[in-house]
Amino acid sequence: MPSLKDLKNRISSVKSTRKITKAMQMVAAAKLRRAQEAAEMSRPYTERFNAVLGGLAAAAKDSPSAPRLLAGTGSDKVHLLVVMTAERGLCGGFNSSIVKLARTRADLLLAQGKTVKILTVGKKGREQLRRGYAEYLIGHVDLSAAKNIGYDNAHEIAKGILSRFDAGEFDVATIFFNRFQSVISQVPTAQQIIPASFEDTGASEGSTLYDYEPSEEAILADLLPRGAATQIFAALLENAASEQGARMSAMDNATRNAGEMIEKLTIEYNRSRQAVITNELIEIISGAEAL
């Protein structure tokens, strides 16, 4: 049974931890508002941009002069998985959920006889993938110095991926990230960016009303690299909002758990103290009676 001093030290330690988790929760709440606004503001632009590209792609996909970023290499043998996680921990299952989805995809591709290469964005994802998938890691992007995620960060990541594609290092590229829904809900998402893939939004039907100058192929050749950077930027913003939401929720749970632990330890401390006092009284009374 722990002594009174041990219990008192433990209560003090848990109180200090609760102060830290409460402070981190408040910081995450402040950052979440800005990150959520940035993610939500980017969605209309991204959706409209992808709709325009989808209409152009529908008109040019069967053309022999279609850009390689749209038509692909003609093979799907080599897959590049771009796993985008956070640089820091203490955010619940945020990083683990993304890595789990990437591992599932990697295992499926390997079982099909495909070649897998992994590019990590964020330290936490790389740390987890080193265990069991170290041989597939081909690069890492460190964003720890970036206080606020900007388009320049996404452009640099896209530039590196496109240069690998031009060098023939892979056939298909997929990004993995968490899509923000709410503070307690972030959805692990896999999105193919090379060859370009667009959801059917009906834009292809409306595209017959437009004549493009220059040709669809020429426009796509210029816009598809920007489209890849835009998709990566949107994923980074979604990740940033999801990270702060997950951290806020995790720190709130940690603060509550610390409070419950303090209550239990306080009760145990009071009971132990009462037992010590009772024993001392019994000893005094017994001594007095002996006299």
The 8 nearest C-alpha neighbors of each residue, nearest first, counted from 0:
[[1, 2, 271, 3, 5, 6, 267, 268],
 [2, 0, 5, 6, 3, 4, 271, 268],
 [1, 3, 5, 4, 6, 0, 271, 7],
 [4, 2, 6, 5, 7, 268, 1, 272],
 [3, 5, 7, 2, 6, 8, 1, 9],
 [4, 6, 8, 2, 3, 7, 1, 9],
 [7, 5, 9, 3, 8, 4, 268, 10],
 [6, 8, 4, 10, 9, 5, 3, 11],
 [9, 7, 11, 5, 6, 10, 4, 12],
 [8, 10, 12, 6, 11, 7, 5, 13],
 [11, 9, 7, 13, 12, 8, 261, 6],
 [10, 12, 8, 14, 9, 13, 7, 15],
 [11, 13, 9, 15, 10, 14, 8, 16],
 [12, 14, 16, 10, 15, 11, 17, 9],
 [15, 13, 17, 11, 16, 12, 10, 18],
 [16, 14, 12, 18, 13, 17, 11, 19],
 [15, 17, 13, 19, 14, 18, 20, 12],
 [16, 18, 14, 20, 254, 19, 15, 257],
 [17, 19, 21, 15, 16, 20, 22, 14],
 [20, 18, 16, 22, 17, 21, 23, 15],
 [19, 21, 23, 17, 250, 22, 18, 254],
 [20, 22, 24, 18, 19, 23, 17, 254],
 [21, 23, 19, 25, 24, 20, 18, 26],
 [24, 22, 20, 26, 25, 21, 27, 19],
 [25, 23, 247, 21, 27, 250, 22, 26],
 [24, 26, 28, 22, 27, 23, 29, 21],
 [27, 25, 23, 29, 28, 24, 30, 22],
 [26, 28, 30, 24, 247, 243, 29, 25],
 [29, 27, 31, 25, 26, 30, 247, 24],
 [30, 28, 26, 27, 31, 32, 25, 33],
 [31, 29, 27, 33, 28, 32, 34, 26],
 [32, 30, 34, 28, 243, 29, 33, 35],
 [31, 33, 35, 30, 34, 29, 36, 28],
 [32, 34, 36, 30, 31, 35, 37, 29],
 [35, 33, 240, 31, 37, 36, 32, 239],
 [36, 34, 240, 38, 32, 37, 33, 31],
 [35, 37, 39, 33, 34, 38, 40, 32],
 [36, 38, 34, 40, 35, 39, 33, 41],
 [39, 37, 236, 35, 41, 237, 36, 40],
 [40, 38, 36, 42, 41, 37, 35, 43],
 [39, 41, 37, 38, 42, 36, 43, 44],
 [42, 40, 38, 39, 44, 43, 45, 37],
 [41, 43, 45, 39, 44, 40, 46, 38],
 [44, 42, 46, 45, 41, 47, 40, 39],
 [45, 43, 47, 42, 46, 41, 48, 40],
 [46, 44, 48, 42, 47, 43, 49, 41],
 [45, 47, 49, 43, 48, 44, 42, 50],
 [48, 46, 50, 44, 49, 45, 43, 51],
 [47, 49, 45, 51, 50, 46, 44, 52],
 [48, 50, 52, 46, 47, 51, 53, 45],
 [49, 51, 53, 47, 48, 52, 202, 46],
 [52, 50, 54, 48, 53, 49, 47, 55],
 [51, 53, 49, 55, 54, 50, 56, 48],
 [54, 52, 50, 56, 51, 197, 55, 49],
 [53, 55, 203, 202, 51, 57, 52, 56],
 [54, 56, 52, 58, 53, 57, 215, 59],
 [55, 57, 53, 59, 58, 60, 54, 52],
 [58, 56, 54, 55, 60, 59, 203, 53],
 [57, 59, 55, 56, 60, 54, 203, 215],
 [58, 60, 56, 62, 61, 57, 65, 215],
 [61, 59, 56, 62, 57, 58, 65, 70],
 [62, 60, 59, 63, 65, 58, 57, 70],
 [61, 63, 59, 65, 64, 60, 216, 58],
 [64, 62, 65, 61, 60, 59, 66, 70],
 [63, 65, 62, 66, 216, 59, 61, 67],
 [64, 66, 62, 216, 63, 59, 70, 60],
 [67, 65, 68, 69, 220, 70, 64, 216],
 [66, 68, 71, 70, 69, 72, 65, 194],
 [67, 69, 194, 66, 71, 193, 70, 195],
 [70, 68, 194, 195, 67, 66, 71, 65],
 [71, 69, 67, 68, 66, 65, 194, 60],
 [72, 70, 67, 194, 73, 68, 69, 170],
 [71, 73, 74, 170, 67, 70, 75, 194],
 [72, 74, 71, 75, 70, 170, 67, 76],
 [73, 75, 72, 76, 170, 71, 77, 171],
 [76, 74, 170, 77, 171, 78, 73, 72],
 [75, 77, 113, 74, 114, 170, 78, 169],
 [78, 76, 114, 169, 170, 75, 115, 113],
 [79, 77, 171, 115, 169, 172, 170, 114],
 [80, 78, 172, 116, 117, 171, 115, 169],
 [79, 81, 117, 173, 172, 174, 82, 118],
 [80, 82, 174, 118, 119, 117, 173, 175],
 [81, 83, 119, 175, 120, 174, 80, 118],
 [82, 84, 120, 176, 175, 121, 119, 81],
 [85, 83, 121, 124, 94, 120, 123, 82],
 [86, 84, 121, 87, 123, 122, 94, 242],
 [85, 87, 121, 122, 123, 143, 84, 142],
 [88, 86, 85, 123, 89, 122, 90, 121],
 [87, 89, 90, 123, 86, 85, 91, 94],
 [90, 88, 91, 246, 87, 249, 250, 245],
 [91, 246, 89, 245, 88, 249, 93, 92],
 [90, 92, 249, 93, 89, 245, 246, 248],
 [91, 93, 95, 94, 96, 90, 245, 97],
 [94, 92, 91, 96, 95, 90, 245, 242],
 [95, 93, 97, 96, 84, 92, 98, 124],
 [94, 96, 98, 92, 97, 93, 99, 124],
 [95, 97, 99, 98, 94, 93, 92, 187],
 [98, 96, 100, 99, 94, 95, 187, 176],
 [97, 99, 101, 95, 100, 96, 102, 124],
 [98, 100, 102, 96, 97, 101, 95, 103],
 [99, 101, 103, 97, 98, 102, 104, 96],
 [102, 100, 98, 104, 103, 99, 105, 97],
 [103, 101, 105, 99, 104, 100, 98, 106],
 [102, 104, 100, 106, 101, 105, 99, 107],
 [103, 105, 107, 101, 102, 106, 108, 100],
 [106, 104, 102, 108, 107, 103, 101, 109],
 [107, 105, 109, 103, 104, 108, 102, 110],
 [108, 106, 104, 110, 105, 109, 103, 111],
 [107, 109, 111, 105, 113, 110, 106, 104],
 [110, 108, 112, 106, 113, 111, 107, 105],
 [109, 111, 107, 108, 112, 106, 113, 105],
 [112, 110, 108, 109, 113, 107, 106, 114],
 [111, 113, 109, 110, 108, 114, 76, 107],
 [114, 112, 109, 76, 108, 111, 77, 115],
 [113, 115, 77, 76, 78, 109, 112, 116],
 [114, 116, 78, 77, 79, 113, 135, 105],
 [117, 115, 79, 135, 136, 78, 80, 137],
 [116, 118, 136, 80, 135, 79, 137, 81],
 [119, 117, 81, 138, 139, 137, 136, 80],
 [118, 120, 139, 82, 81, 125, 83, 121],
 [119, 121, 83, 140, 139, 82, 84, 141],
 [122, 120, 86, 84, 85, 123, 141, 124],
 [121, 123, 86, 125, 124, 126, 85, 120],
 [124, 122, 126, 125, 86, 121, 85, 84],
 [125, 123, 127, 84, 126, 122, 121, 128],
 [124, 126, 128, 122, 123, 127, 119, 129],
 [127, 125, 123, 129, 124, 128, 122, 130],
 [126, 128, 124, 125, 129, 130, 123, 98],
 [129, 127, 125, 130, 132, 126, 124, 133],
 [130, 128, 133, 126, 132, 127, 131, 125],
 [131, 129, 128, 132, 127, 133, 126, 125],
 [130, 132, 129, 133, 128, 134, 127, 135],
 [133, 131, 128, 129, 134, 135, 130, 136],
 [132, 134, 129, 135, 136, 131, 130, 128],
 [135, 133, 132, 136, 131, 137, 129, 116],
 [134, 136, 116, 133, 132, 117, 137, 115],
 [137, 135, 117, 133, 134, 138, 116, 118],
 [136, 138, 118, 117, 135, 116, 139, 134],
 [139, 137, 118, 136, 119, 140, 117, 120],
 [138, 140, 119, 118, 120, 141, 137, 125],
 [139, 141, 120, 119, 142, 121, 138, 156],
 [142, 140, 143, 121, 120, 139, 122, 144],
 [143, 141, 145, 144, 140, 121, 86, 120],
 [142, 144, 145, 141, 86, 146, 121, 122],
 [143, 145, 142, 146, 141, 147, 86, 148],
 [146, 144, 142, 147, 143, 148, 152, 149],
 [147, 145, 144, 148, 143, 142, 149, 239],
 [148, 146, 145, 149, 144, 34, 239, 142],
 [147, 149, 145, 152, 146, 150, 236, 235],
 [150, 148, 151, 152, 147, 153, 232, 145],
 [149, 151, 153, 152, 232, 154, 148, 229],
 [150, 152, 154, 149, 153, 155, 148, 156],
 [153, 151, 155, 150, 154, 149, 156, 148],
 [154, 152, 232, 150, 156, 151, 155, 228],
 [153, 155, 151, 157, 228, 152, 156, 158],
 [156, 154, 158, 152, 157, 153, 151, 159],
 [155, 157, 153, 159, 158, 154, 160, 152],
 [158, 156, 160, 154, 228, 159, 155, 161],
 [157, 159, 155, 161, 156, 160, 154, 162],
 [158, 160, 162, 156, 157, 161, 155, 163],
 [161, 159, 157, 163, 162, 158, 164, 156],
 [162, 160, 164, 158, 163, 159, 157, 165],
 [161, 163, 165, 159, 164, 160, 158, 166],
 [164, 162, 166, 160, 161, 168, 165, 159],
 [163, 165, 161, 167, 166, 162, 168, 169],
 [166, 164, 162, 167, 163, 161, 168, 160],
 [167, 165, 163, 164, 168, 162, 169, 161],
 [166, 168, 164, 165, 169, 163, 170, 72],
 [167, 169, 163, 166, 164, 170, 77, 165],
 [170, 168, 77, 167, 78, 164, 171, 79],
 [169, 171, 77, 75, 78, 72, 74, 76],
 [170, 172, 78, 193, 169, 79, 75, 194],
 [173, 171, 79, 193, 192, 78, 191, 80],
 [172, 174, 191, 80, 190, 192, 81, 79],
 [173, 175, 81, 190, 189, 82, 80, 191],
 [176, 174, 189, 82, 188, 83, 81, 97],
 [175, 177, 188, 83, 187, 97, 238, 234],
 [178, 176, 187, 186, 238, 188, 185, 179],
 [177, 179, 186, 237, 185, 187, 188, 238],
 [178, 180, 185, 241, 237, 181, 240, 177],
 [181, 179, 184, 185, 178, 182, 186, 241],
 [182, 180, 184, 183, 179, 185, 244, 241],
 [181, 183, 244, 184, 245, 248, 180, 241],
 [182, 184, 181, 248, 245, 185, 244, 180],
 [185, 183, 181, 180, 182, 186, 179, 245],
 [186, 184, 179, 178, 180, 177, 241, 187],
 [185, 187, 178, 177, 188, 184, 179, 180],
 [188, 186, 177, 97, 176, 178, 96, 185],
 [187, 189, 176, 177, 175, 186, 178, 190],
 [188, 190, 175, 174, 173, 176, 191, 187],
 [191, 189, 174, 173, 192, 188, 175, 176],
 [192, 190, 173, 193, 172, 174, 196, 189],
 [191, 193, 195, 173, 172, 194, 227, 190],
 [194, 192, 195, 172, 171, 191, 68, 173],
 [193, 195, 69, 71, 68, 192, 171, 196],
 [196, 194, 193, 192, 69, 68, 197, 191],
 [195, 197, 194, 191, 192, 198, 193, 69],
 [198, 196, 53, 199, 49, 195, 50, 52],
 [199, 197, 200, 196, 53, 50, 49, 201],
 [198, 200, 201, 197, 202, 53, 203, 50],
 [201, 199, 202, 198, 50, 203, 53, 197],
 [200, 202, 203, 204, 199, 205, 54, 50],
 [201, 203, 54, 205, 204, 200, 50, 206],
 [202, 204, 54, 206, 201, 205, 57, 53],
 [205, 203, 202, 206, 201, 207, 54, 208],
 [206, 204, 202, 207, 203, 208, 201, 54],
 [205, 207, 203, 208, 204, 54, 209, 202],
 [208, 206, 205, 209, 204, 203, 210, 58],
 [209, 207, 206, 205, 210, 204, 203, 211],
 [210, 208, 207, 206, 211, 205, 212, 55],
 [209, 211, 212, 208, 207, 206, 214, 213],
 [212, 210, 214, 213, 215, 209, 218, 55],
 [213, 211, 214, 210, 215, 218, 217, 209],
 [212, 214, 211, 217, 218, 215, 216, 210],
 [215, 213, 217, 212, 216, 211, 218, 210],
 [214, 216, 218, 217, 55, 219, 59, 211],
 [215, 217, 219, 214, 65, 218, 220, 59],
 [218, 216, 220, 214, 219, 215, 213, 221],
 [219, 217, 215, 221, 220, 216, 222, 214],
 [220, 218, 222, 216, 221, 223, 217, 215],
 [219, 221, 217, 218, 66, 222, 223, 216],
 [220, 222, 219, 218, 223, 224, 217, 225],
 [223, 221, 219, 225, 224, 220, 226, 218],
 [222, 224, 226, 225, 219, 220, 221, 227],
 [225, 223, 227, 226, 222, 228, 221, 220],
 [226, 224, 228, 222, 223, 227, 229, 221],
 [225, 227, 223, 229, 224, 228, 222, 230],
 [226, 228, 224, 230, 229, 225, 192, 223],
 [229, 227, 225, 231, 157, 154, 226, 230],
 [230, 228, 226, 232, 227, 231, 225, 233],
 [229, 231, 233, 227, 232, 228, 226, 234],
 [230, 232, 234, 228, 229, 233, 153, 235],
 [233, 231, 153, 229, 235, 234, 230, 150],
 [232, 234, 230, 236, 231, 235, 229, 237],
 [235, 233, 231, 237, 232, 236, 238, 230],
 [236, 234, 238, 232, 233, 237, 239, 231],
 [235, 237, 239, 38, 233, 238, 234, 232],
 [238, 236, 234, 178, 240, 38, 179, 235],
 [237, 239, 235, 241, 236, 177, 240, 242],
 [238, 240, 236, 242, 241, 237, 34, 235],
 [241, 239, 34, 35, 237, 243, 242, 238],
 [240, 242, 179, 238, 244, 239, 243, 185],
 [243, 241, 239, 245, 244, 240, 238, 246],
 [244, 242, 246, 31, 27, 240, 245, 241],
 [243, 245, 182, 241, 247, 242, 246, 31],
 [244, 246, 90, 242, 248, 243, 247, 91],
 [90, 247, 245, 243, 249, 248, 244, 250],
 [246, 248, 24, 244, 27, 250, 245, 249],
 [247, 249, 251, 245, 246, 250, 244, 252],
 [250, 248, 246, 252, 91, 251, 247, 90],
 [249, 251, 253, 24, 20, 247, 252, 248],
 [250, 252, 248, 254, 253, 249, 247, 24],
 [253, 251, 255, 249, 250, 254, 256, 248],
 [252, 254, 250, 256, 251, 255, 257, 249],
 [255, 253, 257, 251, 17, 252, 256, 20],
 [256, 254, 258, 252, 257, 253, 251, 259],
 [257, 255, 253, 259, 258, 254, 252, 260],
 [256, 258, 260, 254, 255, 259, 17, 253],
 [257, 259, 261, 255, 256, 260, 254, 262],
 [260, 258, 256, 262, 261, 257, 255, 263],
 [259, 261, 257, 263, 262, 258, 264, 256],
 [262, 260, 264, 258, 259, 263, 10, 265],
 [261, 263, 265, 259, 260, 264, 266, 258],
 [264, 262, 260, 266, 265, 261, 267, 259],
 [263, 265, 267, 261, 266, 262, 268, 260],
 [264, 266, 268, 262, 267, 263, 261, 269],
 [267, 265, 269, 263, 268, 264, 270, 262],
 [266, 268, 264, 270, 265, 269, 271, 263],
 [269, 267, 265, 271, 266, 270, 264, 272],
 [270, 268, 272, 266, 271, 267, 273, 265],
 [271, 269, 273, 267, 272, 268, 274, 266],
 [270, 272, 274, 268, 273, 269, 267, 275],
 [273, 271, 269, 275, 274, 270, 268, 276],
 [272, 274, 270, 276, 271, 275, 269, 277],
 [275, 273, 271, 277, 272, 276, 270, 278],
 [274, 276, 272, 278, 273, 277, 271, 279],
 [277, 275, 279, 273, 278, 274, 280, 272],
 [276, 278, 274, 280, 279, 275, 273, 281],
 [279, 277, 281, 275, 276, 280, 274, 282],
 [278, 280, 276, 282, 277, 281, 283, 275],
 [281, 279, 283, 277, 282, 278, 284, 276],
 [280, 282, 278, 284, 279, 283, 285, 277],
 [281, 283, 285, 279, 280, 284, 286, 278],
 [284, 282, 280, 286, 281, 285, 287, 279],
 [285, 283, 287, 281, 286, 282, 280, 288],
 [284, 286, 282, 288, 283, 287, 281, 289],
 [287, 285, 289, 283, 284, 288, 282, 290],
 [286, 288, 284, 290, 289, 285, 283, 282],
 [287, 289, 285, 290, 286, 284, 283, 282],
 [288, 290, 286, 287, 285, 284, 283, 282],
 [289, 287, 288, 286, 285, 284, 283, 282]]
